[in-house]
Amino acid sequence: MTSVSFIIPAYNEQEVLGRTLAAITQVAGRLTEGVEVIVVDDASTDRTADIARAHGAQVIPVRHRQISATRNAGARAAQGEWLVFVDADTVVSEALVRAALAALRAGAVGGGCSVRFDGPLPDYARPLLAVALPLYRALRLAAGCFVFCTREAFNAVGGFSEGVYAAEEALLSVALRRHGRFVMLRESVLTSGRKLRTHSGGEILGTLLRVAFAGRKALGRREALALWYGERRADPDSDA
């Protein structure tokens, strides 16, 4: 019987997906709970789906090009009572997954964790992260690379909002907090620093300012969110 469903949205992630799935498989082998791994392949044109199947994951093909809808498609296909959303460029540890499951057993409806970035980061990223990461944690908002919750709570709040193309994890965090106890774990997850390496400080700050001033209006337009939906740039630290 499946208890834990790992749900991974993916668009052209052949370079990083294998590492993510290998980490989940290693953790799953040490758990007593039944585990399934679902990769939601959102219109990839590379070997994303082949890599997912090679690692034993179930592949759900969609053509949304919207992260919220893609995550929700995975949740609908999932069989587990506990849902763990992991980005395709993110590596989980056994300690983190066990802490998340322990929190759910203890009555939490969902939660997030601390975040670390792999590889070398540009100088501008250090002060940005020094502000952003503690702020996200203080506001009790889960980072999109690792969000977990019960199926009951996820369904009760309507899942990820499909009215936005970004910040869906923040909106889900707020909704889950209203539904029940939402926790921020001390354990951390390792995610890719590729966006920080492939975009300038001006590009990232500009996107954040547009969202800050325009709010939900900006989040509802894919063309305003090239940081997430624009053409992917080659990571200079491709071995990260």
N, C-alpha and C positions, 0 to 999 in steps of 0.2 A: 504493500500500500504506500502510495506516495504521500509524504508529509511536507516536503520542501521542494518548491519549484524555483529554480534559478532561471531568470528571464533576461535575455541579452538582446537588445536591439542592435542591428548591424547594417551599415551601408558601406560597401567596399572596404572591408576591414581585414583583408587577407594577410596583411603584414603583422597584425597584432592579435588577431582572434585566437590563434593557436595557443599562445601563452596564457591567455585568459581562461580558455577551456581546460588546459592542462592543470592549472591551479585549482579550478573547481573540482575536476575529477579527483585530484589528490585529496582534497578536503572531504569530498563525498565518500571516499573509501574508508574514512576514519569515523564516520557518523553511523549511529545505529538507526537513524530515521531513513525512510525511503526518500530517494532524491531523483528528480528529473531535471534535465537541462534543456532549455528551449532557446533556440536562436531564431529571432524574427528577422528574416532577411528582407530588407526594405529596398527592393529594386536594384540590388547590387549587380554590377557588370563584371566583377572579377570572380575569384575562386572562394568567396566568403562561404557560400552554401556547401561547397565540396569540403572545405576545411572543417566546418561544423559537423557534417556527417561523419567525417573521418575520426572525429573525437567522440562519436556516439551521441551527439546532440540531436534532438528533434528539430527540424527546420520548418518554420512557418513562413511561406512566401507572401509578401504584401507589396503594395505599390503606393504607399502613403506619402513618403518623403516628409513625414511629420513625426517627430519623436514621440509625442504623446499618443497618437493613434497607433504607432508601432508597439509601444509598451503595452497599451491596452489590448492589442491583438494577442500578444503573448499571454497576458493574464487570462483572457477568455479561453485559451487553449490549455492552460495549466490545470493540473489535477490536484496540486498540493493545497493544504490548508494554510501554509505559510508561503508567502511570495517574497523572493529576494531579487531585486532588479540590479543588475551589474552591467556597467558599460563594457563595450567590446575591447577597450584598451586598458582594462582595470584588473588587477591581480588581488584576489582575496587570500586571507590566511585562515588557518584552522582556528586560531584564537578568536579572530573577528567573527567568523560564522557561528562558533559555539556561543559567543557572547550575545549575538543577535537572537539565536534560538532560545537561550536562557531568558532573555528579556521577554520574549513572546510567551514562553511558558509561565512566566511570573505575572502575566496579565497586561503587558504593554500591547497597544494596538499597532505600533510601528516605531520606526526610528531611523537614525543615521549614525555616522561615525566620523572620526577624524580623518583627514585626507593628507597623503604625502604624494609628491610628484617625482617621477623617475627622471633620470638623465640630468645633464647640465641645464640650468635655467638662465635666461638673460638677466642682466643687472636690474632692469626695470621691474622684473617679476617679484623680486624679493620684498620691496616695500608694499607692492600691491597685495601679495599674499599675506604679509604680516598684518594687514588691515582686514582683508576680505575673509580669511579663514576664521579668525576669532569672532568676527561680526556674525558670520553665518551660524557659528556654534552658539553664540550668545542669544541669537534670535531663534534658536532651536529649529533650524532649517537643514534638512538632509541634503548633502551634495548629490547630484544626479548620478554619479558613478556608483553609489551604493545606497539603496533605499530598501528597507524591508518592512513588511506589515502582514497582518492576518488577511486572509481572503475575505472574511466577514467585514472587516473594517474597510478594505479597499472597495468592495461592492457598495457598502453603505454610503460612502462619500462620493461615489460615482467615478472612481478611478482617476486617471490623469486627465486634466482638462484638455479637450481637443479644440478649445478656442484659442490656444496659444501655440507658438512654435518653439518656445524656449521658456525657461524658468518653471517648467511644469512640476519639477520636484519640490520647489518652494511652495507652490500652490497646494500640492498634495500634502506636504508637511503641515501646513496651516489647517487644512481640512481634517487631517487625522488627529491633530491636537485638540480640535473641537469635539472629536468623537470619543477620545479616551486618552490614556497615558502614552505620551510620545517621548522616547528616550534618545539621548545622544551618547553613544558608547565612547569609552576612553580609547578602545582599540582603533587602529587606523587601517585604511585601505591604501594600496599603492596604485595610482593612476598615471596616465601618460601626461607629460608636460609638453606634448607636441604643439598644441595651440599656442602656448607661450613662446615656443621656439620659432614658430613659423609666422607669427603675426607680431607686428610692432606694438610698442606700448601705446602709440597714438591710435592705432586701429582698435585695440581692445578698450582703451579708455573711451574712445568715441562711441563704440557700441554700448558700453555701460551707461554713458551719459544720455544717449538717445532713449534707452529704456527707462532711465530714471525720470526723464522729463515727460516722455510720452506715455509711460506706463503700459497698461494692457493694450492700448492701441498699437504700440510698436511691437509688442509680443505677438500680435495677431497677424503680422505681415512677414511672410518668409523672406521677401526681398530685402527687408531691413535687417536681417540677421545673417549676413554672409559669414560671420564668424563660425556659425554652425552649419549653414547650408550652401556656402560658396564652394568653389572648386578647391579640393583638398591640395595643400601644398606639401612638397616632400619634406620630411622631417630630417634636419641635418644630423640628428643623433639617431639614425635609423636602427641602431643596435640596442636602443633603450628598451 
